[in-house]
Amino acid sequence: MLTASAILGIVVLTALFLISERKLILQERKNNVRQVVEAAHGLLTHYHDLASKGSLTDTQVQQQAMQAIPIFRRVPRNRQARWKKQPHR
């Protein structure tokens, strides 16, 4: 009886730990995506401001923005997602 109680306790604690770990991993992924989106938005806002002020033509702004915005891809490394810049083709 004591052994069964100990095993049940371990199973319950393990389940709670796994649920907590899953929530943390999902939150980390959300934060990573949010950071990438905010960085891209900041760059686009900068180039929009340049176009609005007339510092650059629309074509120049579009070309420079395309070069400045890195294309990200997800690369798994040690069970974690890392964002890496893809080379321009």
C-alpha positions as CSV (number, residue, x, y, z in Angstrom):
1,M,0.0,0.0,0.0
2,L,2.8,2.4,0.9
3,T,4.6,1.6,-2.4
4,A,1.4,2.3,-4.4
5,S,0.9,5.6,-2.6
6,A,4.5,6.6,-3.4
7,I,4.2,5.7,-7.0
8,L,0.9,7.6,-7.3
9,G,2.5,10.6,-5.7
10,I,5.4,10.5,-8.2
11,V,3.0,10.2,-11.1
12,V,0.9,13.1,-9.9
13,L,4.0,15.3,-9.3
14,T,5.4,14.4,-12.7
15,A,2.2,15.2,-14.5
16,L,2.0,18.6,-12.7
17,F,5.6,19.3,-13.7
18,L,5.0,18.4,-17.3
19,I,1.9,20.7,-17.5
20,S,3.9,23.6,-16.0
21,E,6.8,23.0,-18.3
22,R,4.5,23.0,-21.4
23,K,3.0,26.3,-20.4
24,L,6.5,27.8,-19.9
25,I,7.7,26.6,-23.3
26,L,4.6,28.0,-25.1
27,Q,5.0,31.3,-23.4
28,E,8.6,31.5,-24.4
29,R,7.6,30.7,-28.1
30,K,5.0,33.5,-28.0
31,N,7.6,35.9,-26.6
32,N,10.1,35.0,-29.3
33,V,7.6,35.5,-32.1
34,R,6.4,38.8,-30.6
35,Q,10.0,40.1,-30.5
36,V,10.6,39.2,-34.2
37,V,7.3,40.9,-35.2
38,E,8.1,44.0,-33.1
39,A,11.6,44.3,-34.7
40,A,10.2,44.0,-38.2
41,H,7.4,46.5,-37.4
42,G,10.0,49.0,-36.1
43,L,12.1,48.7,-39.3
44,L,9.0,49.1,-41.5
45,T,7.9,52.2,-39.4
46,H,11.3,53.7,-39.9
47,Y,11.2,53.3,-43.7
48,H,7.6,54.5,-43.8
49,D,8.7,57.7,-42.0
50,L,11.6,58.2,-44.5
51,A,9.1,57.9,-47.3
52,S,6.6,60.3,-45.6
53,K,9.3,62.9,-45.1
54,G,10.4,62.6,-48.7
55,S,13.9,61.6,-47.8
56,L,13.8,58.7,-50.2
57,T,11.5,57.8,-53.1
58,D,9.0,55.0,-52.6
59,T,11.1,52.7,-54.8
60,Q,14.2,53.4,-52.7
61,V,12.3,52.8,-49.5
62,Q,10.9,49.6,-50.7
63,Q,14.3,48.3,-51.9
64,Q,16.0,49.3,-48.7
65,A,13.3,47.9,-46.5
66,M,13.4,44.6,-48.4
67,Q,17.2,44.4,-47.7
68,A,16.9,45.4,-44.1
69,I,14.1,43.0,-43.1
70,P,15.8,39.7,-42.5
71,I,13.9,36.6,-43.4
72,F,13.7,34.4,-40.4
73,R,13.5,30.6,-40.2
74,R,13.1,28.4,-37.2
75,V,16.1,26.1,-36.5
76,P,15.7,23.6,-33.7
77,R,18.8,23.4,-31.5
78,N,18.7,21.4,-28.2
79,R,14.9,21.4,-28.1
80,Q,14.8,25.2,-28.3
81,A,13.8,27.3,-31.3
82,R,16.4,29.8,-32.5
83,W,15.7,32.4,-35.1
84,K,18.4,32.7,-37.8
85,K,18.7,35.1,-40.6
86,Q,18.4,33.5,-44.0
87,P,20.9,34.7,-46.7
88,H,19.3,36.7,-49.5
89,R,19.0,34.8,-52.8
